Amino acid sequence: MEGSLGAPTRHDIPWQDEAWYDEVALDAELRRVFDICHGCRRCFNLCDSFPILFDAVDESPTEEVADLSVQQLTSVVDACTLCDMCFMTKCPYVPPHSFDLDFPHLMLRHRAVEHRKGSTPLVDRELAKMDRNGKLGSVMAGAANWATKEGNGLTRPVMEIALGIDARAHVPSFMDTPLINQAVAIIPPPNPDGPGFGKKVAIYAGCHGNFNDGTPGLALIKVLTHNGVKVRIEYPECCAMPKFENGDLSGVSSAAQNISAHFAPLVEQGWDIVPLTTSCALMLKFEWPLIEPGNTAVQVLAKHTFDVSEYVVALAKEKGLAPVPETPTSIAVHFACHARAQNMGAKAMEMLKLIPGATPQLTERCSGHGGKWGLFKKNFDRAVKVGKPAARNLVKNDPDVIVSECPLAGPHLKQVIAANGSTPPERIGHPIEVLAKAYGL
């Protein structure tokens, strides 16, 4: 039977159970799930994991998953970006269906087994050390940004050979001063006449917002304080999404424990927690509670965490917003995968519709970047291929502005737009930047 009468649910991730790492059991589960996927094929137009799987089965001697080699199974896992879109939007067999199919978390299990064996590539492990990398990058921002800039014919070919990072791929630049160190100087007092006066938000900068691009953070601070919300910026450490991608669940668990303990006193004092990136919000709200199901602080933090657009929309409904000037603007909105995976609806669209005269249009396709996955030479062409439908849709009506809630998707989509033969905008920023601009902030 297809589908289920119950709402989709996810199981806790038993990463501390020895049986979860049994390779024979894992192989059997991969083949069971892949056989179901082979018979269904609804996910053929998502990431390349599914075409790779279906082509391998179709080309096998008996056209059965049982014919596939271990390497062929691994190639399916390697193509997965953990975007969650198959689970969230396509699969009719997710729990509580009896097939009990959670494709992304099965890919995560495979990576966790490989990570435990020490098979995670060195570059993946080093790139996942976001706090170390961010601190070093900020200290040496000038040199680091020069070395990593696309088109640098001196350094980028060397990076490609030594690190496997494609010379064409956009690598995030670093700010001279991390956002958390700017906090005292950039946060104004809340507007006492704002409708949200009395509300309190602790912005979780995340590694990208803290070290690489503070523009969305600055915009959010301006919008919230203009509306009377008291704001502070916090950055205890990275949410460990890059380690999650590696299958390093011990590292994710450590981050979950540390960060939830950091925010626990603030939550008790009535502060709402708003991460700057959708990936961080997804980790705090959904992935951490599955990895640390017995940790009360993690569970409480999840209930008090809101995505940027989600929080502004909730504020508008609960308290209202300060009047937004008429701003006739056509806006192409990329619905980032990790925003969709939060199962909250297209909150960026709702937020932008609060701007009088704005006409946002939604694109619900993956950018193809997939965290650090799309940086690598072995994946970059595939990342561009996956992102082409989204890029085409974003530019087709010649919008005034293009936005994405994912800070990595924006620069990547600029590259894909150019690859499609169109002229990309100067910046694909976060939707909150458009609202701040509409306010004249």
Beta strands, then each sheet from edge to edge (+ up, - down):
strand 1: 200-204
strand 2: 230-234
strand 3: 272-275
strand 4: 329-334
strand 5: 358-363
strand 6: 401-404
sheet 1: 2+ 1+ 3+
sheet 2: 5+ 4+ 6+
end
